[in-house]
């Protein structure tokens, strides 16, 4: 028998169509606006040398702090990524051919800035993984030539698991080899397009194996590996701890943990903000698993305080001129 109209109406769900204002960011997520002479000088140099920084392309909240401390992460291989990761603000599209003079210009900027620790990353270049690896090798060599004594940290793509590409980069022996795991396995399909959790784990593990095969001077410590994860995309705490254990089992040395901030409405929605107390908990758990250094906090990004992270592992700088 059909229920009375009054009963049907009583069961209707009321939807509030009143426009809602975006919830304000918590106080611990507010960063100072970029400004100052050093910031503008670095920006001018990048433009003059036709260089990209991940600080700008990925809309990093720490750009003001880092650039005023003469710390920038240069992004090679163009400004268009061949993948469409749901969390990332770097533009996507069909890239131009690889510019193999770019490593020389990046090294020149590193030398002019007088950096003690240089971080170099890139977009994904699934169209030419070996070419991308060649560019990383070139920038390592060029920095050693133009800025002797400067530590080199490279944050690379997974090269789609290409053995030759990884072997080339390891053979160039950067002080730190970084590859970001980004998120938990369950969210890879929506968050890390084109990536595979197992492939990224294997990348970090195999880098250690290759270094041990190539260099026998420091018993198992031939290369420092690093990775980063962003939280707030819908993962559960137990999933994060499982990822930490997977990374620790593969002897990854440095782990960074930071808050996901949605770049635009076209990107993956943010599930929630983590509190400073939760970041402290994650750091405590990770340190207990054996990482040599853990950087954990709302504004942490992979390159945030990279120099301090390196120094905490015992990596020293030889002699770096400060000419900027």
N, C-alpha and C positions, 0 to 999 in steps of 0.2 A: 504494500500500500504506500502511495506517495505521501511523504511527510507534509504537514501544513506549511504554508508559505512563511508564517511567523517563525517556525522552527528552523527552516532553511536560512532565513535572514540572521537568526541568532548564531548560526554556525559559521557565517562568513568571517573571514580573517580581515581585520582592519589594517590597512597599509598607510603609514604616515608618509605623505608625499611632500612634506615641508622640506625645502632645501637645507642640507646640513653643512655647517662650516667644517673644514678639515680640522681634525684634532691638532692642537699645537704640539710641536716637538717638546719632549722633556728637556729640562734645563741642561742635562748632561750631554745632549746632542747638539748644543749650540756652539758653533765655531765662529771665530772672528772673521769679519769680511777681509778679503785680500787687499792689501794696500802697502805703501811704503816704497822707497827708492829701490831697494834690492829686488822686490817683487817686479817692479816695472822694468828694471834693467834685464832681468832674466827673461821676461816675456819678449822684450825687444830683441834680445839675442836669438831666441828661438825663431822669431819671425825672419830675421835677417839670414839665418842659416837654413831656412826652410825645414825646420824640425818640428816634430810633434811631441807633446808630453802627455802621458796618461793622466796626469794631474788635471789637465783641462778636458781631454776627450772623455774621461770617465766621471767628470764632475766631482772630483774628490773634495770632501769638506775640509781637508787639512791643507789646501793649497796655500793659503795665506801664511800659516805657521811654517810650513816646510820651505817655501820659496824664500821667505825672509831669513831663513837659516842657510840659504844656498844649497838646498836639498831638493832635487827634482828627479823624477823618473822619466827618462826619455823613451819614447815609443817609436820603434822603427817599422819599416816595411809598409809605410803609408798610413792613412787614417781611415781606411775602410776594411772592415773585418768580413771574412768569408762565412762566418757563422752568425747565428741570430740567438744568442743566449738571452733568456728572459729577464735577467737582472742587470744586464750591462748597458751602459750609456754610449759606448763607442759606436760610431756610425757603421752601418752594414751596407754591403754592396759589392760590386765587381771591382777589385783593386787594379791599380795601374801596375805595369811591370816593376819588378823589384829594382830599386835604385841602389846599386852597389857602391856608390860614392857616399851614401848616407852614413855608414860607419865612421868614415874619416871626419865628417862634420860633427857627428856626435862626440867623438873623442876630442875634437878641438874645443867644443863647448865645455866638456869635462875639465880640460886643462885650463881654460880661461876662468872657470869658476873655482879652480883650486880644490876640487873635491878630494876628500880622503876615501870616500866610498861612493862608487857610481852604480846606480841601478838602471838596467836597460831591459825593456820589455818590447813586445810587439803585438800587433794584431795577429789573428790566425791567418795563415796563408796556405789553405788546403790545396790551392792551385799549384804550389811549388814548395813542398816541405824541405827538400834538400837545399833549394835556393835560400830559403829562410834560415836554415842552419848555417849556411855559408856566411850570411850577413852577421849572424851572432859571432861566429868565429872571427870575422873581420873586425868587429867592434872591440872584441876582447884584445886582439893584437894591436889595434890602433890606440886604444887607451894605454896599453903598456908602453907603447912607443912615445905617445905625446904627453902622457901624465904618469911617468914612472913612479911606482910606489902606491898608486891608487888601487884599492881593492875593487874588484869587479863582481857585481851580482847580476845574473841574468835571470829574468822571469820569462820563461819560454812557453809556447803552446805545447801540446802533446805530440806534435808532428805526425798525428794520426798513427802513432805507433811505429813510425819508420825507424828501423834500427840504424841505418846509415846516418840519418840526421842526428839522432841522439849521440851516437858514437863521435861524430865530428865535434859537437859542442863539448862533450866531456873531455875529449883530447885537448881542447884549447885551455882547459883547466881554469875555469872561473873560480874565484874563491867561494862563491855561493851559487848553487844551481837551484832555482826556485821554479816550482810548477804548482799552481793552485788547484786544490781538490774542489773548492768552492762550496759544495753542499753535500747532503746525505744522498745515498744511492736512490732512494725512493723519489727524489725530486729532480733527478738528472734529466728526465725526459722533457720537463717543462722549463727547467732553469738553465741547463747547460747543453744547448742544442749542438749535436754533432759530437759531443763528448761521451765517454763511457767511464764510469767509476773505476771499473777493474783496469782499464787502460791507463788511467792516471796513477793508480796505485803501482802498477807495473813500471810505469815511467820512473817514478821516484826510487823504486827498488832496484831497477836495472841500472840506473845512473851510478849507484853505489857499487854494483857488481862490475861495471865497466871500468870505473876508476880503480878498483882493486886489481883488475886485470892489467891496466895500463901503467899504474904507478905503485911501486912497492916500498916507498920510502917512509910511510907513516902508518903502517899496520892498521888497515881498516878505517882510517880517517883521511883518505885521499881527497875527499870532496865533501863540503858541507851542503846538505840538502835542506830545503825549506818548502813549506806549503802554507796556504791560507784558506780559511773558510769564513763565509758570511752567514749570520744567523738572522732569523726573523721571517723566513720565507714559508714557514709552515712545518718545519721539522720538529721532532720531539727530542727532549733532553737525552733520552736513552739512545736515540739514533746518533746524536752528536758524540756521545761517549764511545759508541761502537766504532765510529770513524776514527776517533783519536787512537783507539787501540789498534786499528788496522795500520795507521800511520806509524805508531810507535813500534809495532812489530817489524816494520820495514826500515827501522833505524833513522827515520827522518829527524833532523836535528832541531829545526826551528819551526814553530807553529804560530800563526797569527789568527786571531778571532775578532771579528768586527760585526757591527750592526748593518743589515741591509737597509738601504734607503731607496725607495722607488724613484727612479729617474723621471718617469713620466707615466701618464695613464696607459701608454702602449706597452708598459713593462709589467712584469709579474707583480701582483698585489703583495703588499707587505702584510704578514699575518699579525705581527705584534712587535713591540719594543722589548728588548731585554733590559733588565735593570743592571746598574753597576754591581750589585751584589751577585747577580747571576753570572756576570762576566768573571767576577772574582772566583766563584765556585768552579767555573769551567777551567780557569787557569790552574786552580789548586788540583783538580782532577788530572789535567794534562801533565803538569809537572810531576805528579806522582807516577805517571806512566813512563817517565824517563826522557822526555824531551830536554834538550840542553838549554833552550830558551823558549818561553811562551809569552807572546804579547797579546793581551786580551782586554778589550774595552770597546765602548760604543763607537768611538771615532777611529778605531784601528783599521788600517788598510795594509795590504801586503808590504808596501814600502815604508810604512810609518815607523820612524825611528830605526830605519834599516842599519844605520851605522852603529848605533848602540847595540842592536841585536847581534851584529857580527862580532863586536868586541866582547860581548858576553860569552861567546863560544871560544874565545881565545885567539881569534884572528887579529893579527896586528897589521898596522900600516908601516911601511918602511920610511920613505921620505917623499912627501907630497908638497910641492910648491903651492903657495896661495897667491895667485897672480891676479885675482879678480878684484 
